[in-house]
Amino acid sequence: MIPALAIDGLRVTFDDYDALKDVSLAVASGESFGLVGESGSGKSTLLRAVAGLAPVSGGTISVNGKALSEKRDKAFYRQVQMVFQDPYGSLHPRQTVDRLLLEPLAIHGFDDTEARIVRALDEVGLGAGFRFRYSHQLSGGQRQRVAIARALILEPSILLLDEPTSALDASVQAEVLNLLEQVRAARDLTFVMVSHDLAVVTHMCDRLMIMQHGQEVEQLTAADLAARKVAKDYTRGLLAASEGFKPAAANSR
């Protein structure tokens, strides 16, 4: 079966710095795939390279069996959309929610804009009452819901999620993650999700890649990660760090 997203030997270089070094992966249609690693490991750079926002210096990227050229066209953005980490920075402060959702529809030539905007807001749990508010009038969680609605409104098959809840309060994170799960199930979407939170990735993703210094450390299933069935010391270190501060261990010193 042709994967929804296939990456082979991907390299990204900024000046003399190699941000990605020969990274390869394949994500099946309908699968949720996670990218995990410390800051600077190349997770977000990989998503940006797929989206056409980072310069690719080598390797290939294919979506549904079609190799991507250097410049992404409208057909690509109908299939692939991205939700960024910071809802405060990804929404234009001088545009209403209605205008934010109308813009991609206008670019892609949709006629039934009214119905699509109403449906998109309903789908993310906001409703038509939010249409004419500005982003500064919304909470962080509401802003991220608008960002998700904007990504979904073109009915893509693949969502690139760059730590979509890390900028939100802990109480709101679960709501947004649950929303993403519901949307994925309802639309049979393919997710590629960046997160530093192993618990989130284990819950949201089927498989994942551990990354370090722009390279793959290992790929494994979420079930194996949860069961601590890992092959590399770096992954074991991430697991140990994710367990957090233990008072008993501190008191024994």
Phi, psi and omega per residue, in radians:
M1 nan 2.412 -3.129
I2 -1.260 2.225 3.132
P3 -1.207 2.663 3.069
A4 -1.146 -0.693 3.123
L5 -2.383 2.209 3.101
A6 -2.250 2.228 3.125
I7 -2.145 2.286 -3.082
D8 -2.330 2.011 3.067
G9 1.062 0.654 -3.048
L10 -1.221 2.286 3.074
R11 -2.239 2.376 3.049
V12 -2.287 2.210 -3.110
T13 -2.210 2.277 3.033
F14 -1.939 1.960 -3.025
D15 0.949 -2.002 -3.137
D16 -1.825 0.168 -3.090
Y17 -1.773 2.186 3.110
D18 -1.536 1.789 -3.117
A19 -1.382 -0.565 3.047
L20 -2.323 2.382 -3.054
K21 -2.230 1.685 3.025
D22 0.937 0.934 3.131
V23 -1.554 2.354 3.117
S24 -2.319 2.473 3.057
L25 -2.845 2.832 3.063
A26 -2.419 2.280 -3.115
V27 -2.055 2.137 -3.114
A28 -1.287 2.722 3.081
S29 -1.060 2.273 -3.136
G30 1.465 -0.027 -3.116
E31 -1.514 2.699 2.994
S32 -1.969 2.029 -3.029
F33 -2.031 2.304 -3.087
G34 -1.853 2.595 3.023
L35 -2.094 2.121 -3.009
V36 -2.262 2.507 3.078
G37 2.888 2.955 -3.140
E38 -1.244 2.982 3.110
S39 -1.027 2.378 -3.132
G40 1.517 0.116 -3.108
S41 -1.422 -0.209 3.095
G42 1.837 0.091 -3.077
K43 -1.046 -0.990 -3.095
S44 -1.183 -0.587 3.102
T45 -1.063 -0.671 3.113
L46 -1.083 -0.812 3.105
L47 -1.063 -0.743 -3.120
R48 -1.160 -0.587 3.081
A49 -1.139 -0.726 3.099
V50 -1.085 -0.722 -3.095
A51 -1.346 -0.099 -3.122
G52 1.478 0.316 -3.091
L53 -1.835 0.006 3.076
A54 -2.353 2.502 -3.058
P55 -1.291 2.194 3.113
V56 -1.604 2.151 -3.123
S57 -1.796 -0.112 3.101
G58 -3.055 2.792 3.141
G59 1.566 -3.132 -3.105
T60 -2.290 2.655 3.035
I61 -2.242 2.246 3.118
S62 -2.200 2.443 3.077
V63 -2.078 2.083 -3.107
N64 0.894 0.728 3.062
G65 1.493 -0.077 -3.123
K66 -1.818 2.094 3.115
A67 -1.180 2.393 -3.105
L68 -1.520 2.464 3.014
S69 -1.462 3.074 -3.099
E70 -1.076 -0.666 -3.137
K71 -1.764 2.229 3.132
R72 -1.399 2.414 3.126
D73 -1.797 3.133 -3.114
K74 -1.081 -0.624 -3.135
A75 -1.065 -0.645 3.099
F76 -1.090 -0.824 -3.073
Y77 -1.275 -0.256 2.958
R78 -1.274 -0.498 -3.113
Q79 -1.613 -0.584 -2.994
V80 -2.215 2.206 3.067
Q81 -2.282 2.746 -3.061
M82 -2.196 2.434 3.017
V83 -1.949 2.118 -3.032
F84 -1.511 2.910 -3.057
Q85 -1.157 -0.734 -2.955
D86 -1.847 1.823 3.126
P87 -1.195 -0.310 3.112
Y88 -1.294 -0.515 -3.099
G89 -1.726 -0.313 -3.036
S90 -1.593 -0.150 3.117
L91 -1.921 2.323 -3.124
H92 -1.154 2.157 -3.041
P93 -1.195 -0.325 -3.085
R94 -1.798 0.177 3.097
Q95 -1.998 2.433 3.046
T96 -1.239 2.881 3.074
V97 -0.993 -0.723 3.128
D98 -1.000 -0.797 -3.132
R99 -1.193 -0.666 3.122
L100 -1.071 -0.657 -3.138
L101 -1.451 -0.476 3.136
L102 -1.255 -0.595 -3.027
E103 -0.986 -0.916 3.127
P104 -1.107 -0.570 3.103
L105 -1.140 -0.709 3.125
A106 -1.173 -0.713 -3.135
I107 -1.069 -0.661 -3.069
H108 -1.686 0.101 2.962
G109 1.330 0.535 3.090
F110 -1.372 2.516 3.129
D111 -1.688 -0.684 -3.044
D112 -1.476 0.976 -3.017
T113 -1.164 -0.713 -3.107
E114 -1.017 -0.887 -3.109
A115 -1.129 -0.670 -3.117
R116 -1.178 -0.699 3.133
I117 -1.140 -0.798 3.131
V118 -1.082 -0.764 -3.133
R119 -1.141 -0.690 -3.134
A120 -1.131 -0.726 3.125
L121 -1.179 -0.697 3.085
D122 -1.090 -0.697 -3.072
E123 -1.117 -0.562 -3.141
V124 -1.698 0.184 3.015
G125 1.379 0.435 3.134
L126 -1.825 -0.844 -3.135
G127 1.570 2.895 -3.034
A128 -1.160 -0.322 -3.140
G129 -1.126 -0.263 -3.129
F130 -1.666 -0.037 -2.974
R131 -1.028 -0.684 -2.996
F132 -1.920 0.446 3.002
R133 -1.615 2.708 3.030
Y134 -1.651 2.816 -3.041
S135 -1.083 -0.533 -3.141
H136 -1.249 -0.201 3.096
Q137 -1.595 0.054 -3.086
L138 -1.968 2.669 3.010
S139 -1.309 2.969 3.129
G140 -1.041 -0.750 3.128
G141 -1.142 -0.676 3.108
Q142 -1.166 -0.671 3.105
R143 -1.101 -0.747 -3.136
Q144 -1.184 -0.550 3.055
R145 -1.134 -0.670 3.068
V146 -1.118 -0.736 3.120
A147 -1.080 -0.683 3.099
I148 -1.178 -0.736 3.101
A149 -1.049 -0.718 3.139
R150 -1.117 -0.671 3.117
A151 -1.202 -0.603 -3.060
L152 -1.450 -0.323 -2.919
I153 -1.159 -0.394 3.091
L154 -1.553 0.042 3.139
E155 1.006 0.973 3.103
P156 -1.274 2.928 3.057
S157 -1.782 -0.302 -3.111
I158 -2.237 2.297 3.023
L159 -1.994 2.249 3.013
L160 -1.720 2.081 -3.013
L161 -2.029 1.899 -3.091
D162 -1.708 1.566 -3.095
E163 0.791 1.079 -2.964
P164 -1.183 -0.188 -3.120
T165 -2.114 -0.007 -3.010
S166 -1.212 -0.395 3.130
A167 -1.574 0.077 -3.062
L168 -1.822 2.748 3.032
D169 -1.080 2.617 -3.094
A170 -0.987 -0.628 -3.101
S171 -1.188 -0.397 -3.101
V172 -1.657 -0.433 -3.063
Q173 -0.973 -0.813 -3.098
A174 -1.090 -0.658 3.134
E175 -1.079 -0.772 -3.109
V176 -1.219 -0.692 3.106
L177 -1.125 -0.708 3.090
N178 -1.113 -0.689 3.085
L179 -1.047 -0.795 -3.136
L180 -1.090 -0.706 3.096
E181 -1.079 -0.759 -3.137
Q182 -1.110 -0.755 -3.130
V183 -1.146 -0.727 3.131
R184 -1.070 -0.773 -3.138
A185 -1.148 -0.736 -3.081
A186 -1.188 -0.591 -3.045
R187 -1.882 -0.029 -3.089
D188 0.957 0.859 -3.090
L189 -1.430 2.732 2.962
T190 -1.746 2.242 3.124
F191 -1.922 2.425 2.836
V192 -2.154 1.992 -2.911
M193 -2.135 2.174 3.034
V194 -1.609 2.334 3.059
S195 -2.744 2.587 2.993
H196 -1.648 -0.097 -3.061
D197 -1.696 1.887 -3.102
L198 -1.118 -0.572 3.134
A199 -1.137 -0.712 3.116
V200 -1.116 -0.804 -3.115
V201 -1.133 -0.734 3.128
T202 -1.067 -0.648 -3.116
H203 -1.343 -0.668 -2.966
M204 -1.627 -0.436 -2.927
C205 -1.968 2.649 3.058
D206 -1.437 -0.810 3.120
R207 -2.350 2.931 -3.136
L208 -2.692 2.804 3.023
M209 -2.058 2.269 2.997
I210 -1.548 2.296 -3.110
M211 -2.140 2.601 3.063
Q212 -2.664 2.293 3.092
H213 0.919 0.700 3.067
G214 1.337 0.213 -3.115
Q215 -2.259 2.784 3.022
E216 -1.292 2.325 2.986
V217 -1.623 -0.908 3.040
E218 -2.892 2.775 2.988
Q219 -1.988 2.455 -3.128
L220 -2.742 2.919 3.098
T221 -1.429 2.755 3.087
A222 -1.106 -0.587 3.117
A223 -1.115 -0.714 3.105
D224 -1.164 -0.671 3.103
L225 -1.105 -0.777 -3.135
A226 -1.117 -0.567 3.138
A227 -1.540 0.082 -3.135
R228 1.108 0.479 3.100
K229 -1.603 1.371 -3.084
V230 -2.105 2.749 -3.043
A231 -1.804 -0.399 -2.969
K232 -1.958 2.540 3.139
D233 -1.100 -0.623 3.139
Y234 -1.069 -0.733 3.106
T235 -1.124 -0.696 3.084
R236 -1.071 -0.657 3.096
G237 -1.128 -0.710 3.080
L238 -1.091 -0.717 3.112
L239 -1.096 -0.756 3.134
A240 -1.113 -0.718 3.131
A241 -1.156 -0.588 -3.104
S242 -1.231 -0.319 3.124
E243 -1.305 -0.304 2.998
G244 1.359 -2.922 -3.084
F245 -1.299 2.261 3.137
K246 -2.012 1.943 -3.101
P247 -0.988 -0.662 -3.098
A248 -1.074 -0.725 3.133
A249 -1.161 -0.649 -3.138
A250 -1.207 -0.687 -3.098
N251 -1.224 -0.375 -3.101
S252 -1.390 -0.197 -3.128
R253 -1.369 nan nan
